[in-house]
Amino acid sequence: MNDRLRYIRNSLKSQDIQGMIVSNPINVHYLTNIEAEGFLLLTEKENHYITDSRYVEKVQKTLMIDDEIIVTNVRDLSQEDYENFFADCKNVGFEENYVTYAKYKEILRLYKVQSLVETEGMIEKQRQIKDEEEIGYIRKACEITDACFSHILGYIKKDMTEKQIANEIERFFKENDSTPAFETIVASGENSSMPHAVPSMRKIKSEDVITIDMGCSYKGYESDMTRTIFVDTVDEEIKKTYNLVLENQKIALNELRDGALVKTPSRIIEGNFKMNGYYLMHALRTWSGIRGS
């Protein structure tokens, strides 16, 4: 059995949970490398991946012998089969932060489990600690994004639309073995004041400020980059604001270390902004790697 599955099964055992239904595709991918519709059942003795006929072959090619996962076509299962999966389990865990109430009731009806219990983000907590392979994937995602930014600097021209630039960013990602991690933001001129602006048909003009927020997903691990670009010249007032943000970014990076409290640099930055007539519009925060992987 692979190490990640073994760790989760040991964690379940320590909490007197004999089985688990894993339906969040991000968690499924983390435990199995499977990227196909379906769900993972950890029963007392075996691991099962339930999918449909469209994905059976793909899943079987993804799995290794050490994974010890039985792949089953959902159409081959009877009501009795569902009830037998957890027949010997007193407690069965589920992902309470992912499963809807309607799905919760369906699980109770379908599997006839004795007791369905919350697992309190067990897999998500495990995912926060990255191994060397995962760190390598994150680095690769960042490298692709860095290369994309260098490419896009030479690509942007006046009279080009925001949508054209966003499309080129996403094309670059796809041509480099990755996919966009989220909706790409390209906001120019008056649109650049909106943190989550949607790329429009607005054309790039001289003296524009262009904000780009982009990131890619590589083997399920994501990057996230935000950059500001100035066209031809930089307005003096905007330059002051830009330098204020840059100065406070450096303060935050200097303060953030293992064991540090995020609220400490946050308070420093909020104070600096207020002293200069601004307020912190977007919260300062750290990211635990829960979204995606």
Number of C-alpha atoms within 10 A of each C-alpha: 13 14 11 16 19 13 15 17 18 14 16 20 13 10 11 14 23 21 27 26 17 22 17 16 18 19 21 21 17 19 21 20 17 22 17 17 16 21 17 25 23 23 21 19 10 12 20 17 23 22 19 16 13 11 16 19 11 13 22 16 9 12 16 14 9 9 17 15 21 14 19 18 15 14 10 10 11 10 11 11 13 16 16 15 21 23 15 15 18 15 20 25 23 24 22 14 11 13 15 11 10 8 11 14 11 12 17 14 13 13 18 18 21 14 12 19 14 15 18 13 14 15 22 18 12 15 19 13 11 13 9 8 9 16 13 13 19 22 16 20 27 21 14 21 26 15 13 21 19 10 14 16 10 8 12 16 15 12 11 15 21 23 19 16 22 23 15 16 25 21 15 22 23 14 9 16 13 23 20 21 21 14 14 22 26 29 30 27 18 11 19 18 13 12 15 14 17 16 21 16 11 17 16 21 17 13 13 21 24 22 22 25 19 23 28 32 26 23 18 21 22 25 22 15 13 12 11 14 13 17 17 11 10 14 11 9 8 12 12 12 14 13 11 16 16 12 13 18 15 10 15 19 10 10 16 14 10 6 6 10 11 15 11 12 21 19 13 14 22 17 15 18 17 11 10 11 8 13 13 15 8 7 8 15 11 8 7 12 15 14 12 14 22
